[in-house]
Amino acid sequence: MPLPSPTKGEAKDDFIDRCMGNETMKEEYPESDQRYAVCMNQWEDKERKMERRSFDLDDLVIEHREYEPRKIVGHAAVFNRVADIGWFRERIAPGAFADSIKEDDVRALWNHDPNHVLGRNKAGTLKLSEDEKGLKVEITPPDTQIARDVIVSIDRGDISQMSFGFEVREEKWERGKEDEKDTRTLTRAKLWDVSPVTFPAYVETDVAVRSHAEWKKSLDKNRQRKIALRQKFNELKK
């Protein structure tokens, strides 16, 4: 039987409790300390795969329409905008989220906190789409204190930006010219969540580090292979 895995939107403590109580886990790891370590590894593996990005857009607004609930509207991502992430650059290609929008169960969260759900696409309270600008988001938040506070803060302009959590499905790396940094293009990504955030930030992740290292390693192998073939060809010419 497979080990338990975190589900989308599941809080860490909830997953650990579920994992610790799982019958398969109890049989495989009867010692509670060992079982807890395995559960933590399962949680951390999910965290290692997820990345987060945000853009300085300032287009997050509250839509007020007569006889309709208020909505949080904005963009969580922008296409083809090159962002500097420390040691490499990154852009998102149009269509990167198309499959995920159709297939995945995505949440709208407050500050990426799964304890504060503002909407969900499967429930019809989160609408996601791609337009010419990027990933457009429309959230119909619940009538809770947290949601009301978020709405007021956005209306006042205290909160004006969004972020998104994702997992890379397909990517392309390009070597930078001369002193330029290498560029990563996200061509297909799985969305985990979109979130209005207090402090948007681009964060370097272990996932991106490993991806970049593997790509450079493959380039080195190709270069070595070409050198070996060239040497063999020159020997045959003698």
Secondary structure, DSSP 8 states (H G I E B T S, - for coil): -------TT--HHHHHHHHHH-HHHHHH--SHHHHHHHHHHHHHHHHHH-EEEE------EEE--TTS--EEEEEEEETT--EE-SSSEEEE-TTTTHHHHHH---EEEETTEEEEEEEEGGGTSEEEEE-SSEEEEEE---SSHHHHHHHHHHHHTS--EEEEEEEEEEEEEE--STT---EEEEEEEEEEEEEEESS------HHHHHHHHHHHHHHHHHHHHHHHHHHHHHHHH-
